Amino acid sequence: MRSLLLALALVVSGCSLTPTLTLPDAPVPGAYPKTPAESAFPPAADIGWQTMFPDPRLQRLIALALENNRDLRVATLNVEAVHAQYRIQRAAGLPAIAATAGATRQRSAAEGRGRDGASAAPGVADQFITNVGLSAFEVDLFGRARSLSQGAFARYLASEEGRTTAHIALIGALADAYLAERLALAQRELAERTLSDWEQSLAVARLLQQGQQNSAVDVAQAEGQVATAEADMQARTRALAKAQNALRLLVGADLPDDLPEGLPLDQQPVLTTLPAGLPSDLLIRRPDIRQAEQNLIAANADIGVARAAFFPRLSLTATLGFASPTLGALFTGQHRLWSFSPQITQPLFEAGRLRAELRLGEVRTSTAVAEYERAIQTAFREVADGLAGQQTYGRQIEAQARVVASARRRAELSELRYRAGLEGRLELLDAQRQHYAAQQALLDVRRDAFGSAVALYRALGGGVVP
């Protein structure tokens, strides 16, 4: 009879009420809007961040951030916590066997009277017990424990993908912050040079006024120009300090004094041409999409848990050991004892709780499907944006460089004409301002171009390979 029950339990335990999961089709086109030309580089996810960012200073900062950043540390600890939860859930599907040993010494009250009519004396009884057994082990008749374990394992895998996502996001954020710092430094240096040039122009205007070769209006215009440059200089200094503070936060520590010298913004060797492949590649390359997929698997497993709750649950409790009034005779054959207590529980009335839990599991699965599809759509859009930048920023930089060259030439000619008395001070000031603004705009475009390349690298799943 016992063998029959065991065989029946093993057969039924193969049942599972978890629905078959079919991933939805990717809700994006089969190709990007603007497919770039073939590239000599491998897929972005296979390009290490040291290859993507050859600047030695940036490489050192990324290495420090991967070691010290608190957000990445929290993500790593979350993975360890979820892994521990998975091991706990997996252990719940196996019998827990425990050994017990104990002793009892008990004084009993007197009962009745002896044959001579005298009261019976109270007695003292000893009891020594040792046993090995399992307590309330659930036989997984309908796959409840298995579904719990599958859900916990999927959440563990999702947390691993979350850590990878945090890893990529940190590298991208640090590269963006570093480029912002390079931009702020270049803009401050440009403001310094411009301020110096305009101070010299103001000194010339004052000398000309002393020689009665110009008016006080020219001096006032030059003073206003210098004041504008001084104000802009302070703004650039503030922007540089904020960019350095952002770097320190991402690195997670003070910047060391022995950092390599960084390259100027216009000499940054960041890769700006990356192959995109097909949108279907994102399902494999993007850790956030894989994370959404594992969350969907976990939510689907929760439906199996909720379905199994409607059916009977069989639990087993069994012990095998010895009990004796004396310690010396504890392990003799006549003091052996055993017990076997199977128990089956069938829910009869739960006031709708079980149906509500099943409905909750179905809703969460539908939500996980929507989040999975949204992750794919977001990835597609990020890659498409990066490709648009990859195809346009190069031409924009070339055009803006021509604007700078034209503005420089105009400023030079205006200064010659002003000194020759052929045009007024106002025309010279306007030409100098336009030249300064064109130079600042070129720096901004270069920074945006590098930022677009970093975003495309991150969108394609790059940043994991060292």
C-alpha positions as CSV (number, residue, x, y, z in Angstrom):
1,M,0.0,0.0,0.0
2,R,2.8,2.4,0.9
3,S,4.5,1.7,-2.4
4,L,1.3,2.3,-4.3
5,L,0.9,5.7,-2.6
6,L,4.5,6.6,-3.4
7,A,4.2,5.7,-7.1
8,L,0.9,7.6,-7.4
9,A,2.5,10.7,-5.8
10,L,5.4,10.5,-8.3
11,V,3.1,10.2,-11.3
12,V,0.9,13.0,-10.2
13,S,3.8,15.2,-9.3
14,G,4.7,15.4,-13.0
15,C,1.6,17.5,-13.6
16,S,2.0,21.3,-14.0
17,L,-0.7,23.9,-14.2
18,T,1.6,26.6,-15.5
19,P,0.4,27.8,-18.9
20,T,2.6,27.4,-21.9
21,L,4.4,30.7,-22.5
22,T,4.6,32.0,-26.1
23,L,6.5,35.3,-26.4
24,P,4.7,37.9,-28.5
25,D,6.2,38.9,-31.9
26,A,8.4,42.0,-31.7
27,P,6.1,45.0,-32.2
28,V,8.7,46.8,-34.4
29,P,9.5,46.8,-38.2
30,G,12.0,44.3,-39.5
31,A,14.6,47.0,-40.3
32,Y,15.5,50.4,-39.1
33,P,14.3,53.5,-40.9
34,K,17.7,54.4,-42.2
35,T,20.0,51.4,-42.5
36,P,23.6,52.5,-42.4
37,A,26.3,51.3,-44.8
38,E,28.4,48.3,-43.9
39,S,30.9,48.9,-41.2
40,A,34.3,47.3,-40.7
41,F,33.6,47.1,-36.9
42,P,31.9,44.1,-35.3
43,P,28.5,44.4,-33.6
44,A,28.5,47.1,-31.0
45,A,27.8,44.6,-28.2
46,D,31.1,42.9,-29.1
47,I,33.1,46.1,-29.0
48,G,34.7,46.6,-25.6
49,W,34.3,49.9,-23.9
50,Q,38.1,50.3,-24.0
51,T,37.9,50.2,-27.8
52,M,34.9,52.5,-27.9
53,F,36.6,55.0,-25.6
54,P,40.4,55.1,-26.2
55,D,40.9,58.3,-24.1
56,P,43.2,57.0,-21.3
57,R,41.7,59.4,-18.8
58,L,38.2,58.2,-19.6
59,Q,39.2,54.6,-19.4
60,R,40.7,55.1,-15.9
61,L,37.5,56.8,-14.8
62,I,35.3,54.0,-16.1
63,A,37.4,51.4,-14.3
64,L,37.2,53.4,-11.0
65,A,33.4,53.7,-11.4
66,L,32.9,50.0,-12.0
67,E,34.7,49.4,-8.8
68,N,33.2,52.1,-6.6
69,N,29.9,53.3,-8.0
70,R,27.1,52.8,-5.4
71,D,24.3,52.2,-7.8
72,L,26.2,49.3,-9.4
73,R,27.0,48.0,-6.0
74,V,23.3,48.0,-5.0
75,A,22.5,46.2,-8.3
76,T,25.1,43.5,-7.5
77,L,23.7,43.1,-4.0
78,N,20.2,42.8,-5.3
79,V,21.4,39.9,-7.6
80,E,22.8,38.2,-4.5
81,A,19.6,38.7,-2.6
82,V,17.4,37.3,-5.3
83,H,19.8,34.4,-5.8
84,A,19.4,33.6,-2.1
85,Q,15.6,33.8,-2.4
86,Y,15.8,31.3,-5.3
87,R,17.9,28.9,-3.3
88,I,15.4,29.2,-0.5
89,Q,12.5,28.4,-2.8
90,R,14.3,25.5,-4.5
91,A,15.1,24.0,-1.1
92,A,11.4,24.1,-0.2
93,G,10.7,21.5,-2.9
94,L,13.0,19.0,-1.2
95,P,12.4,17.2,2.1
96,A,13.9,18.9,5.1
97,I,15.3,16.2,7.4
98,A,16.2,17.0,11.0
99,A,17.7,15.1,13.9
100,T,16.3,15.6,17.4
101,A,17.5,14.5,20.8
102,G,16.0,15.3,24.1
103,A,15.4,14.2,27.7
104,T,12.5,14.8,30.0
105,R,12.4,14.4,33.8
106,Q,9.0,14.6,35.3
107,R,7.5,14.3,38.8
108,S,4.1,12.8,38.8
109,A,1.4,13.5,41.5
110,A,0.2,10.7,43.8
111,E,-2.8,8.7,42.6
112,G,-5.0,6.9,45.0
113,R,-3.8,4.8,48.0
114,G,-1.8,1.7,48.5
115,R,-3.1,-1.7,49.7
116,D,-2.4,-0.7,53.2
117,G,-4.6,2.4,52.9
118,A,-1.7,4.8,52.9
119,S,-1.3,7.4,50.2
120,A,0.9,6.4,47.3
121,A,4.2,8.3,47.1
122,P,4.7,10.6,44.1
123,G,7.1,9.3,41.5
124,V,9.8,10.7,39.2
125,A,9.9,9.5,35.6
126,D,12.7,9.9,33.0
127,Q,12.3,9.9,29.3
128,F,15.1,10.0,26.7
129,I,14.2,10.4,23.0
130,T,16.2,10.7,19.8
131,N,14.8,10.6,16.3
132,V,15.3,11.6,12.7
133,G,12.4,12.8,10.5
134,L,10.8,15.1,8.1
135,S,8.0,17.6,8.9
136,A,5.2,18.6,6.7
137,F,6.9,17.9,3.4
138,E,4.6,18.9,0.5
139,V,4.3,16.4,-2.3
140,D,4.1,18.5,-5.4
141,L,1.0,16.9,-6.9
142,F,0.1,19.8,-9.2
143,G,3.4,21.5,-9.8
144,R,2.9,24.3,-7.2
145,A,6.4,24.0,-5.7
146,R,7.9,23.6,-9.2
147,S,6.2,26.8,-10.4
148,L,7.4,28.7,-7.3
149,S,10.9,27.5,-8.0
150,Q,10.7,28.4,-11.7
151,G,9.4,31.8,-10.9
152,A,12.2,32.4,-8.4
153,F,14.8,31.3,-10.9
154,A,13.4,33.6,-13.6
155,R,13.5,36.5,-11.2
156,Y,17.1,35.6,-10.4
157,L,18.0,35.7,-14.1
158,A,16.1,39.0,-14.4
159,S,18.2,40.5,-11.6
160,E,21.3,39.3,-13.4
161,E,20.2,41.1,-16.5
162,G,19.3,44.1,-14.4
163,R,22.9,44.2,-13.1
164,T,24.2,44.1,-16.7
165,T,21.8,46.9,-17.6
166,A,23.1,48.9,-14.7
167,H,26.7,48.1,-15.8
168,I,26.0,49.4,-19.4
169,A,24.1,52.5,-18.1
170,L,27.0,53.4,-15.8
171,I,29.5,53.3,-18.6
172,G,27.3,55.4,-20.8
173,A,26.5,57.9,-18.1
174,L,30.2,58.2,-17.2
175,A,31.1,58.7,-20.9
176,D,28.4,61.4,-21.2
177,A,29.6,63.1,-18.0
178,Y,33.2,63.0,-19.1
179,L,32.3,64.5,-22.5
180,A,30.3,67.2,-20.7
181,E,33.4,68.0,-18.6
182,R,35.6,68.1,-21.8
183,L,33.0,70.5,-23.3
184,A,32.9,72.7,-20.3
185,L,36.7,72.8,-20.2
186,A,36.9,73.7,-23.9
187,Q,34.2,76.4,-23.6
188,R,36.0,77.9,-20.6
189,E,39.3,78.0,-22.5
190,L,37.6,79.6,-25.4
191,A,36.0,82.2,-23.1
192,E,39.4,82.9,-21.5
193,R,41.0,83.5,-24.9
194,T,38.1,85.6,-26.0
195,L,38.1,87.7,-22.9
196,S,41.9,88.2,-23.3
197,D,41.4,89.4,-26.9
198,W,38.5,91.7,-26.0
199,E,40.5,93.2,-23.1
200,Q,43.2,94.0,-25.5
201,S,40.7,95.5,-27.9
202,L,39.3,97.6,-25.0
203,A,42.9,98.8,-24.2
204,V,43.3,99.9,-27.8
205,A,40.0,101.7,-27.8
206,R,41.0,103.6,-24.7
207,L,44.3,104.6,-26.2
208,L,42.5,105.8,-29.3
209,Q,40.2,107.9,-27.2
210,Q,43.1,109.5,-25.4
211,G,44.5,110.4,-28.9
212,Q,41.0,111.7,-29.8
213,Q,40.8,109.2,-32.7
214,N,37.5,107.7,-31.5
215,S,34.6,108.6,-29.3
216,A,33.5,107.5,-25.9
217,V,30.8,105.4,-27.5
218,D,33.5,103.1,-28.9
219,V,35.0,102.7,-25.4
220,A,31.6,102.0,-23.9
221,Q,30.9,99.3,-26.5
222,A,34.2,97.7,-25.8
223,E,33.6,97.8,-22.1
224,G,30.2,96.2,-22.5
225,Q,31.8,93.5,-24.7
226,V,34.4,92.7,-22.0
227,A,31.8,92.6,-19.3
228,T,29.8,90.1,-21.4
229,A,32.9,88.0,-21.8
230,E,33.6,88.1,-18.0
231,A,30.0,87.0,-17.2
232,D,30.3,84.2,-19.8
233,M,33.6,83.2,-18.2
234,Q,32.0,82.8,-14.8
235,A,29.2,80.7,-16.4
236,R,31.7,78.4,-18.1
237,T,33.6,78.0,-14.8
238,R,30.4,77.1,-13.0
239,A,29.5,74.5,-15.7
240,L,33.0,73.0,-15.5
241,A,32.7,72.6,-11.7
242,K,29.2,71.0,-12.0
243,A,30.6,68.6,-14.7
244,Q,33.4,67.6,-12.4
245,N,31.0,67.0,-9.5
246,A,28.9,64.8,-11.7
247,L,32.0,62.7,-12.6
248,R,32.8,62.3,-8.9
249,L,29.3,61.1,-8.1
250,L,29.4,58.5,-10.9
251,V,33.0,57.4,-10.0
252,G,31.9,57.0,-6.4
253,A,35.1,58.5,-5.0
254,D,37.3,61.5,-5.3
255,L,39.2,61.8,-8.5
256,P,42.8,60.6,-8.0
257,D,45.7,63.0,-8.6
258,D,47.5,60.5,-10.9
259,L,44.8,60.4,-13.6
260,P,46.2,60.5,-17.2
261,E,45.9,63.7,-19.1
262,G,42.6,63.8,-21.0
263,L,42.3,64.6,-24.7
264,P,40.6,67.8,-25.8
265,L,37.0,67.6,-27.0
266,D,37.9,68.1,-30.7
267,Q,40.4,65.3,-30.5
268,Q,38.3,62.6,-28.8
269,P,38.8,59.3,-30.5
270,V,35.3,58.0,-29.7
271,L,33.9,55.6,-32.4
272,T,31.1,57.4,-34.1
273,T,30.2,54.8,-36.8
274,L,28.7,51.6,-35.4
275,P,26.8,48.8,-37.2
276,A,23.2,48.4,-36.1
277,G,22.3,45.0,-37.5
278,L,18.6,44.1,-37.4
279,P,16.0,44.9,-34.8
280,S,15.8,41.2,-34.0
281,D,19.4,41.4,-32.7
282,L,18.2,43.5,-29.8
283,L,16.3,40.6,-28.4
284,I,19.7,38.9,-27.8
285,R,21.9,41.9,-27.2
286,R,19.9,44.2,-25.0
287,P,19.9,43.0,-21.3
288,D,16.9,45.1,-20.4
289,I,14.8,43.2,-23.0
290,R,16.1,39.9,-21.6
291,Q,15.3,41.2,-18.1
292,A,11.7,41.9,-19.3
293,E,11.5,38.5,-20.8
294,Q,12.5,36.8,-17.5
295,N,10.0,38.9,-15.6
296,L,7.4,37.6,-18.0
297,I,8.4,34.0,-17.4
298,A,8.2,34.6,-13.7
299,A,4.8,36.2,-13.9
300,N,3.6,33.2,-16.0
301,A,4.9,30.8,-13.4
302,D,2.8,32.6,-10.8
303,I,-0.3,31.7,-12.7
304,G,0.7,28.0,-12.2
305,V,1.0,28.6,-8.5
306,A,-2.4,30.3,-8.3
307,R,-4.0,27.4,-10.3
308,A,-2.5,24.8,-8.1
309,A,-4.0,26.4,-5.0
310,F,-7.5,25.2,-6.1
311,F,-6.4,21.5,-5.8
312,P,-5.5,19.3,-2.9
313,R,-2.2,19.6,-1.2
314,L,-0.5,16.5,0.3
315,S,2.0,16.8,3.0
316,L,4.0,14.1,4.7
317,T,5.4,14.0,8.3
318,A,7.5,11.0,9.3
319,T,9.9,10.2,12.2
320,L,12.1,7.3,13.1
321,G,13.9,7.0,16.4
322,F,14.1,5.7,19.9
323,A,12.5,6.4,23.3
324,S,13.6,4.9,26.6
325,P,13.2,5.7,30.3
326,T,17.0,5.1,30.7
327,L,19.8,6.5,28.6
328,G,21.7,3.3,28.5
329,A,18.9,1.3,26.9
330,L,17.9,4.0,24.5
331,F,19.2,2.3,21.4
332,T,17.9,-1.2,22.1
333,G,15.5,-2.8,19.7
334,Q,12.4,-2.8,22.0
335,H,12.6,1.0,22.3
336,R,12.5,1.8,18.7
337,L,9.6,4.0,17.4
338,W,8.4,5.4,14.2
339,S,5.5,7.4,12.8
340,F,4.1,8.3,9.4
341,S,1.4,11.0,9.1
342,P,0.2,11.9,5.6
343,Q,-2.2,14.8,5.4
344,I,-4.2,16.1,2.5
345,T,-5.9,19.5,2.4
346,Q,-8.6,20.6,0.0
347,P,-9.8,24.2,0.0
348,L,-13.5,24.4,0.4
349,F,-14.4,28.0,1.1
350,E,-11.9,30.9,0.7
351,A,-14.4,33.8,0.1
352,G,-13.1,34.3,-3.4
353,R,-9.4,34.7,-2.4
354,L,-8.1,31.9,-4.7
355,R,-9.9,33.2,-7.7
356,A,-8.7,36.8,-7.0
357,E,-5.1,35.5,-6.7
358,L,-5.5,33.7,-10.1
359,R,-6.9,36.9,-11.6
360,L,-4.0,38.9,-10.1
361,G,-1.5,36.5,-11.7
362,E,-3.2,36.8,-15.1
363,V,-3.2,40.6,-14.9
364,R,0.5,40.7,-13.9
365,T,1.3,38.4,-16.8
366,S,-0.5,40.7,-19.2
367,T,1.4,43.6,-17.6
368,A,4.7,41.8,-18.1
369,V,3.8,41.2,-21.8
370,A,3.2,44.9,-22.3
371,E,6.4,45.8,-20.5
372,Y,8.3,43.3,-22.7
373,E,6.9,44.8,-25.8
374,R,7.5,48.3,-24.5
375,A,11.2,47.4,-23.8
376,I,11.5,46.3,-27.5
377,Q,9.9,49.4,-28.8
378,T,12.1,51.6,-26.6
379,A,15.2,49.9,-27.8
380,F,14.1,50.2,-31.4
381,R,13.6,53.9,-31.0
382,E,16.9,54.5,-29.2
383,V,18.8,52.7,-32.0
384,A,16.9,54.6,-34.7
385,D,17.7,57.9,-33.0
386,G,21.4,56.9,-32.8
387,L,21.4,56.0,-36.4
388,A,19.9,59.3,-37.4
389,G,22.6,61.1,-35.4
390,Q,25.3,58.9,-36.9
391,Q,24.2,59.9,-40.4
392,T,23.8,63.7,-39.8
393,Y,26.2,64.9,-37.1
394,G,29.3,64.5,-39.4
395,R,27.8,66.8,-42.0
396,Q,26.6,69.2,-39.4
397,I,30.1,69.5,-37.9
398,E,31.5,70.1,-41.3
399,A,28.9,72.8,-42.0
400,Q,29.4,74.5,-38.6
401,A,33.2,74.4,-39.1
402,R,32.7,76.4,-42.3
403,V,30.5,78.8,-40.3
404,V,33.4,79.3,-37.9
405,A,35.9,79.9,-40.7
406,S,33.6,82.4,-42.3
407,A,33.0,84.2,-39.0
408,R,36.7,84.3,-38.3
409,R,37.4,85.8,-41.7
410,R,34.7,88.4,-41.3
411,A,36.1,89.4,-37.8
412,E,39.6,89.7,-39.2
413,L,38.4,91.9,-42.1
414,S,36.2,94.0,-39.8
415,E,39.2,94.7,-37.6
416,L,41.3,95.8,-40.6
417,R,38.5,98.0,-41.9
418,Y,38.0,99.5,-38.4
419,R,41.6,100.4,-38.0
420,A,41.6,101.9,-41.4
421,G,38.6,104.0,-40.5
422,L,36.3,102.4,-43.1
423,E,33.7,101.1,-40.7
424,G,32.6,101.8,-37.1
425,R,33.2,100.0,-33.9
426,L,29.7,98.5,-33.9
427,E,30.4,96.4,-37.0
428,L,33.6,95.0,-35.5
429,L,31.9,94.1,-32.2
430,D,29.1,92.3,-34.1
431,A,31.6,90.3,-36.1
432,Q,33.6,89.3,-33.0
433,R,30.4,88.2,-31.2
434,Q,29.4,86.1,-34.2
435,H,32.8,84.5,-34.4
436,Y,32.6,83.6,-30.6
437,A,29.1,82.3,-30.9
438,A,30.0,80.1,-33.9
439,Q,33.0,78.6,-32.0
440,Q,30.8,77.8,-29.0
441,A,28.2,76.3,-31.3
442,L,30.8,74.1,-32.9
443,L,31.9,72.8,-29.5
444,D,28.2,72.0,-28.7
445,V,27.7,70.1,-31.9
446,R,30.9,68.1,-31.4
447,R,29.7,67.2,-27.9
448,D,26.2,66.2,-29.2
449,A,27.8,64.0,-31.9
450,F,29.9,62.1,-29.3
451,G,26.9,61.9,-27.1
452,S,24.8,60.4,-29.9
453,A,27.5,57.8,-30.6
454,V,27.6,56.9,-26.9
455,A,23.8,56.5,-26.9
456,L,23.9,54.3,-29.9
457,Y,26.6,52.1,-28.4
458,R,24.5,51.7,-25.2
459,A,21.3,51.1,-27.2
460,L,22.9,48.3,-29.2
461,G,23.9,46.5,-26.0
462,G,27.5,47.7,-25.8
463,G,29.4,48.2,-22.6
464,V,29.6,44.7,-21.2
465,V,32.8,43.5,-22.9
466,P,35.8,45.0,-21.1
